[in-house]
Amino acid sequence: MLYAVDMSSALPPFPKPQEPFDAPFLLEVGTAPGEPVLRADAARNRARLLEAAARLIAEHGVAGVTMEAVAAAADVGKGTVFRRFGDRTGLLMALLDHSARRLQADFMGGPPPLGPGAPPLERLRAFGVAVLYRTAEQLDLQLAAQPEPPRRFVHPAVGALRAHLTMLLRQTVPDGDCDLLAHTLLASLDPALIHHLTRQREMPMERLEAAWLDLVARVTRTDPPG
């Protein structure tokens, strides 16, 4: 068997990190690389389009968000929406980017335990819970806007979450392969998985939250919160 290994043999040492993750970085999302800074009127138009799209989602769900519907709701020409976002996926990604900025502001500068000022382990627990509930609240949008596989793990919003999670892991389990552990932990918060667990298997959010806390305890070799 190709995958048979001697589980009693010593594991190789974890690789040293190739780059520091001690300092958080600011997520830059919402515009393509190299795109010039928007003029004030263009920025206002973009915000108005995103507000119109958010209203349509609240009223009709993600299925009700089309480029034509957003243009009508914002009282602009359809060409304006296409020029600003490219296509429907670009529009939905821009909505997620706006939400990602708010989440990043919370874990970079908000109150503890999600923000600075709490021990790394407490921040790690709070981080997963925050991402879990944010994903559940925006589940249809998250699924509709999910990039294709080659782009899924390199999107700036995903990179910011992974970098922050890696930083917290290195402060909690410095002897672990924290980069890969961050990928593993984020996989448990994947929108498709949350959709399956909550809507197809009808698991309550409380069970998913408890599972995150249990997973963190096992990864960090600590006791779960009492």
N, C-alpha and C positions, 0 to 999 in steps of 0.2 A: 504493500500500500504506500502510495507516494507521500501521504500525509502522516504516516506513523512516525512518532518520535518518542524518545525516552524522556518521559516527564520528570524523571528523577535527576536528570542531568542538570548542571548549573546553567542558568540563563546567562547569555552574554551581557556585558554591561550596557546600560542605556547610553545612546549616543549623546554627546554634548550638544546643547542647543547651538544653532548656527547664528542666531541673532538674539539680542536681549529683548525681553518682554517686560522688563521691570517698570517701564514708563508707558502709560496708556497713550494711544494716539487718537487724534480726532478724526472721526469718520467723515469723509467727503463723498457725498452721494447726491444724486439728482441731476447731474450733468455729465456728459460724456467727457473722457479725457481730452484735454486740449480745447474744450469749448470755452469761448470767452465769457467773462462775467456778464450776466444779464443786465441790461439797462433797467432803470427803475420801472418804466412802464411795462417792459417785457416781464419783469419779475412779478409785477402786480397781475398781469394777465395769466401768468403761469399759476399763481396762487388761486386766482379765481377759477381756473379750469379744474384744479385739484379739489377745490371746495365743491364745485358742481358735481364732480365724479363721486366724492364722498357722500353727497346728498342722495345721488342715484343709488348707491350701494345701500344706504340706510333705508330707502323707500322700496327698492325693487330687487336688492341682492346684486351680486356680481354680474349675473346674466343680463341685468338691465344696463350695464355700462358698455356702450358702444361709442365710437368716435362721433357719430352723428348725434346721439343723445346728449353727450357731454357738450358738444357745440351748441345745441339748442338750449340746454339748461344754462349755459354761460352767456348766451346771446352773442355768439361770435360765429364766424364762418368755419365750416368743417376743415378747410385747408389750414386754418390757424392751429387746430388741435393736432393735425398730422405733422405740421412743421415743428411744433414744440416737442412732441413725444414720439414721432415716427410711426408707431402703430399701437394697437390696443395693449399689447404686452408692455410696451414702453410706458404707457400711461399707468397701468397697474403697478409696474415696478416703481414709478415715481411716487405713487401713493404709499407703497411700502417703505420707500426711502424716507419719506416724511415721518412715518411712525418710528423708523429705526433711529432717526435723529433724536426723537424724544426719549426713546429707551436708552440710548447711549448717554444722553445728558443725565438721566437718572443714575446710571451706574458709575459715571465718571465724577459727577458733582452733586448728586442728590443726597438726601438724608440716609444714614445707615439704617439697616444693615446692607441694603443694596449699594448705597454709595459709600464713599470713604468714611473712616472713623470706626468701623467694626473690624474684628479679627478676620483674616482671610477666609477661614472656614465658614463663618457666618455669612460672609459676602457670597461665597460659593453656593451655599444653600439658597440664599435669596435670589441670586442670579437665575438659577434654573427655574425657580417658581415664577419669577417675573416673565421670563421668556415663554414658559408654558402657558400662562394665562393670556399673554399678549397673542400668542399663536392661536389659541382656542377662540379668542374674541374675533380674530380676523381670518378664520380658517379658510373660508371660501376665497377670499382675496389672496391669501398666501398660496393656495393651490393653483389658482388661475395665473398668478404672476411668477410662478416658480420657473427659473431659467432652465434651459436645456442642460443635460448632464455636463458638457464641457465647460459651462460657465457657472455651474451651481456652487462650486466651492471656492471660486475666485471672485465672486461678487463682493464689492466693498462692504456691504452690510454684514455678510457672513464672515468676512475676514475680521471685522471689528469685534464681533462676538467671540470668535475663536481666539483672537489675541488677548482679549480681556480674560477669558476663561483660562488660557494658558498661563497668564500672569498669576492668577489666583492659585492655580495648581502648583506652580513653582514655589509659591510662598508657603504652601501647605504640605506638599510631598516633593521636596527638592530632589529626592533620589529617583523619581519616576520619569518616564518618557512623557513629559507633560504635553508635548505637541500632539502626539498620537492619542493621549488620554483625552485631550480637549475635543478632538474629532469624535471619539467614542461617546463622550458625554453629550455632545451636540446631536449625535445621531438619535439619541433617545428623545429629543425635542423636535424631530423632523415633522413638518406639517402633515405629510402623508400618513405617518405613523399615528399621530394624534387624531387624525380623521378616522382611521381604522379603529382605534381603541374607543373613542368617544361616540362615534356615530354608527359604526358597524357592530361593535361589540358592546356598546352602551355602558362603558365604564364611567363612573363618576370622576370628576376632576380631582376630588379629594384622594382617590386611589392613585392617580398619576402623580400628584404632588408628593404623597407618601413614598411612592416608588423612586422619585428623584432624590429625596432625602436619604433613602436607604442606599441608593447607588452611590451617592457622594460619600456616605459613611464607609462603604466597602472599598471604594477607590482610595480614600484617604486613611483607611485603617483607624477610624475613630468611631465613637458611639453615636448613634442617631440622636437627634434632640429629644429630650424627654417630654 
